[in-house]
Amino acid sequence: APRAIQLLAVASLAVASIHIGVCPEHFNEALLYGIFFVILASLQLTWGAMVVARQTRTILVAGALLNGATIVLWLVSRTSGLPVGPEPWQPETFGWLDIAASTIELAIVAVSLRVVLTYPRRVRPSLGSPFARMGALLPNGTPLPEKVWRQRHRWIRAVFWAQLPAIAVFGVVRGYSVELSLLMPVALLPFVVLIQIFDAHRRAAMILTSLGLLSCSAEFVYLSGGSIEMHFHYFVMVGLITLYQDWWPFLIAIGYVVLQHGAVGAIDPRVVYDEQAAINNPWTWASIHGLFILAMSAAGIASWKLNEVALGHVATGAKDLQRTLSLLSSTLDATADGILVRGADGRITSYNQRFIELWGVPEDILSNGDDESRQGAFV
C-alpha cells in the first residue's frame, strides 16, 4: 500500500484507541454514549484495515465522511449541546484527549480527500510534504516471495501448535482441573483446522494463524489469573506476527489486544488483570496495553522496512544482471567470429551461433545438454 494509506491506517488505529479508552467514562454518563463510542471505535478500526487492503475511492471517501461527521458531532456537543443524554442541549466540557482525537480525525479527512482528488481511480504515488517523509519510515507491505513466506509461515504455525499442549500443562501446574486444562487448548482446535483449510490462501492463513497465537496469549493470561507478567506473551506473539510483513495481520493483532482486553475486562476484569486500577478501568488499561503493543512493534516495523529495502536492492540487481547478460548475448551473436567459452574446469560455459555455423555442430548434440558430447563435437 502507498505510504499515505499506511499513515491513514495508523491514524485511524490511534483515534480508535482513544475512543476505546474513554468508553468507561461515557458509559457512566449514559448508556447511549457508551454504545456510540464502542461502535465508532469499531468502525475506525475496521476502516483502518480496509484502507490498507483496498485503496479505492469509495473507502477513502467513506473514511473522510465518518471522521468528518464525528468532528461535526463533537463540535455541536461542545458548543450547543446534544438533544439526547443526561443533560440535553447543555454544552459539554472537553479535555486534551478530545482535542487530540479531533486533530487526528481532521488529518484523516484532509489526507483522504487529498488522495481522492489527486488520484481518483486508485492510489499509486505517495503524497509529498511531511506525509511522504513520515510515510517513508513505514514499510510498503510488499508481499514476501512465496518460498520465503512459506518457510516463515511453517515456523509460525509450528509455534502455534506447540503452545496447545503447553496451555494444558500450564493449567494443571496452576491448580486447575484436568478437564478445564484440556478444554482450553481444545477450544483452539478450530483455528488448527481452518489454518489447514486456507493454507493455500496467504492472507487468510496469516490472519487465522495470528488470531490463534493471540488466543493462546489470552488463555495463558486467564490461567495465570490475569498476571501482568503473563501479558508479555502478547508482546512475543505480536513480534512473531510481524515476521509475516503484512499489514492485515499486524493491524488485526493490535485491534485484537485492545478489544479483547476491553470487552473481556468489562465482563470479568479479574480474568484479564490482577491490578485494582486495571480492574476498575478495563477499557482505559486495554488502550494502554494496545499502545504499548504498538510501541513495541516499532522494532518489528523497522526490521520489516529494512527487509523490504534489501529485497528491493536484490530485485534491482537481478534485473540489471539480466539486462547485461542479454546485451552480452546479443553482442556475441552479432559478431562475425565464432566464440567458445570454457571455464577453469574445462567445461563449456557459452558459445555463439557463429561458432556453431562455422563448425557445423549437429542440432541434437546441442539440445541433449551432455557437456562431454558437446566438447567432443567442438574440440
N, C-alpha and C positions, 0 to 999 in steps of 0.2 A: 504494500500500500504506500502511496505517496506520504512524505513526511508530514505534510499539513494534516492529512487524515489521521495519522498517529497522534498528533497533538490534540486533535479534536476528541479522540477516544480517551486519552489520558485526562483531559479537562472534564469530560463527561463523568468519568470514574471519580474524579476528585469531588465534583459538586454533588454527586450521588452519595458519596461517603459523608459529606457534611449534612445532607438531609437525613441520612440514616442516624447520624449522631444526635440530631435534635428531635427524633421521633418520641422518646420518652417524655420530653417536656411538653410536646404538643398533645400527646395522649392524655396528659394530666389536665391540659386546658379544656380539650373537647375531643370526644371520640372521632368526630368527623375530621378534625385537624390531623390527628394521628394517622388515620387511614389515608388521607390525602398525601401526606409526606411519604408513606410507605409505597404508594402507587407511583408517585413522582420519582422516587429514588429507583424503583424497579424499571421504570421507563427509561431513565437516563442510563442505567447500567446496560439495558438491552440495546439502546441506540448506540452506545459506545462500541458494543461488539458488532452490531450490524454495519456501522460505518466503516469498520476495518475490513469486513468480509465483502461488502459490495459498495463501492464508491459511486453510487448513482445519484442523479439529480433529485429524484423523489426522496431518498433517505436524507440527503443533506437539507433539503427544504423542510422536511418533517422535523429534523433536529432544530433548525432555526425557529420554526413555529412553536415547538414545545418549550424551548428555553425563553423565547420572546414572550410567550403568554405567561410564563412563570414570573418573569421580571415585571410585567404589567400588573399581575395579581399582587405581587409583593408591594409595588408602589401604591396601589389602591389601599391595601391593608394598613400601610404605614401613614397614609395621608387622610383619607376619608373614612376608612374602616370598611369591613365586610358586612353584608346583611345577615350573615349567619355566625354562630359561635356564642360563647357565654356573654359577650358584650357587643351586640350588633351596632354597626355604624360608629364604633369607637376606634380611633387610630391606635395601633399597637406600637410598642417600643421596639427598637432594633439595636443590635449589637454588631460587633466586628465580624461574627460568623455570617450574619445576614449580608453585610457589605461584601465579604469575600465571595459568598455564593453568587450574588448578583453580578459581581465583576466577572467571574468565570463564565457565567451564563451569557453575559453581554459579549464576551470574547468568542464564545461558541457561535452566537448568532452572526457576528461580524465575519468570522473566518468562513463559516458555512456559506453565507451569501456571496462572499468574495470568490470562493471556489466555484460556486454555481454560475455566477455571472462571467467569470473568466473562462471556465472550461465547462460549457453547458452539457456536453454529452457524457463524458467520463473523465475523471480526474487523472491526468498523467503527470504534468510537471509539478514541482513543488512550489510553494509560494516564496516570494522574495522577502526582503527585510528581515526583522528579527525572527520571524517564524521559520524561515528557511535555515537560519543559523542554529536555532534551537532544535529544529527537526533533524538537522544533520547529525546530531548526537544520538538519535534513535535508529534502531535497525529498520530496514525496509520490509522485513518479513518475507524475504525471498525464500522460496521452498528449498530445502536441502536436496541434494542429489538422492535419487531413490536408494542407492546402495548405502549411503551414509545414514539416511533416515531410517531404513530398515534395521540397520545394526543398532542404532540408538534405541529404537522402539523395542527391540527384543530385550535389551538390558533393562529398560524402564519397566516393561511388562513383567520381567522376572522379579524385579524389586517388589512390585505389587503382589505377585503370587507368594513370594517368600514371607510377606507380612501376615498372611492369613493364619498360618499355624502359630506365628508369634503372638497374635492377638489372643488366641485361645490359651496359650501358655501364660501370658501376662495376666489374663483374667483369673486363672487358678492361683497364681502366685499372689495376687491381690486379695484373695479370700472369697472370690465369687464362686457360685456353684458351678459344677462341671457343665450342667445343662446350659446355663447362661453364657459361660465362656465359649462353648461350642456354637451357640446360636449367633454370637456376634460375627464371626467370620462367615458363617453360612449365609447371613443376610447380605454379604457382599458377593456371593456367587453369581447373581445376575450380571454383575459387571464382567466377571470372567467369561461368561457365555457370550455377552454382547460384544466384547472385545474380539473374540474369535470370529464371530459372525461378520463383523465390519472390518476385519483385518485388512482387506484389500482397499478400503476407503480411508485414506490417510487422515483426513480431518476428523472424521467420526471416531476412528481408532484412538487418535490423540485425546479427544475430549473425554471419551469414555474411560481411558486409562487415567487421565488426570483426575476425574471425579472419583474413580476407585481409590487412588492414592490419598486424596484428601478425606475420603470417607474412612480410610484406615486411621488417619490422624484423629478424626472425630471420635472413633471408637477407643483409641488409646487414651485420649483425654477423658472420656467418660469413665473408663475402667480405672483411671488414676484418681477419680474423684474430683476432676476439674483442676488438677495440679497445674500451676503456672509453668513449672519446668517442662511438663509434657507438651505444652503448646509449641515448644521448639521443633516438635515433629512436623508441624505445618511448614516451618521455615525450610526444613530439609526437603520436604516434598515439592514445595514451590520452586526451589533451586533445581530439583531434578526435572520438573516440568519445563523449565526454561531451556533445557537441552534440546527440546523439540524445535526451538527457534521459529515459533509460530504465535501470532498474536491472539488467536482464538483461545487455545487452552490457557495461555498466560492470563488474559483478562478474566476468563471464567474462573480460574483459580482464586484470583483476588476477590471477585464477587462472591464466590462460594464461602470464603473465610468470613467475610463481613455478614452476609445474610444468615449463614449457619450459626455464627456466634450470637447474632442479634435475635433471630427467631427462636432458637432453642433456649437462649439465655432468658428471653422474655417468658417462655413457658415454664422452664425449670432452671433457673440460673446456676444452681449448685452442680448441675451436670456439666457445665462449661467452665465455671470459675470456682476458685476456693478463697478468693479475697472478698471481703464485705463490700468494698467500694464498687467492685465489678458486679457483685450480686444485686446491689441497689440500682445500678445504672447499666444494664446489659448492652443496650444499643450504643451508648457512649463508648464503652470499652470494646465493643465489636468494631467500631470505627477506628479506635486506636490500634487495635490488632491489625486491621486492614491496612492502615497507613504504614505500620512497621513492616508488614509483609511487602508492601510496595517499595519501601526504602531498602529493605534487604535485597530486593530483586535488582537494584541498581547495578550490582556487580555482575549478575547474570546477564542483564541487558547490555552492559559494556562488553562482556565476552562475546555475546551474540553479535554485536555490531562489528567487533574485530574479526570474527569468523567470516562474516559477510564480505568484509573488505578483502580478507585473504583469498577467499574463494573467487572474488571478482578479479583479483590480480592473476590468479591461476587460469581462469577462463580467458582473460585477455591475452595472456602469454601463449595459451594453446592456439588461439585464433591467429596470432601473429606468426607462430611457428608454422601453422598450416599454410598461411599465405606465402611464407618464404619458401616452403617445400614445393608448393605448386608452381611458383615462379621459377625455381631452380629446375624443376622437372620440365617445364615448358622450354627453358633456355637450352637444356641438354638435348631435347628432341629436335630443336630448331637448328642445331649446329650441323655442319657438313661432315664432321668427324665421327667415327664410331668410338663410343666410350664404354668401357667396362670398369667397374669399381669393385675391388676386393678388399676385405678387411684384414686386420693384422693376423687373424687366424686362418687366412686363406680362403674364406667363404665369400661368395659373390654377394654384394650388397645392393648393387644397382647397375643398370645398363640402359642405353638409349636405343631408340628404334633404328637409328642409322647403323649401329653395330650389328643388329640382327639382320638388316638388309645386306650388309657387306659380307657377312659370314654365312648367310643362308641357313640360319638355325631353324629346325622344324618346329612348327607350332605346338605339337604335342609335348615336346620336351619343355617348352616354356610354361605350359599350363599345368604340368603334373607336380610342380613345386619341389621336385627332387633336386637338391643342390649338386649332388655328385654327378648326375647325368647332364645337368646344365654345364658344369665345369668341363665335362668331357667333350661336350659339343663346342664350347667356346675356345678351349685351350688346346 
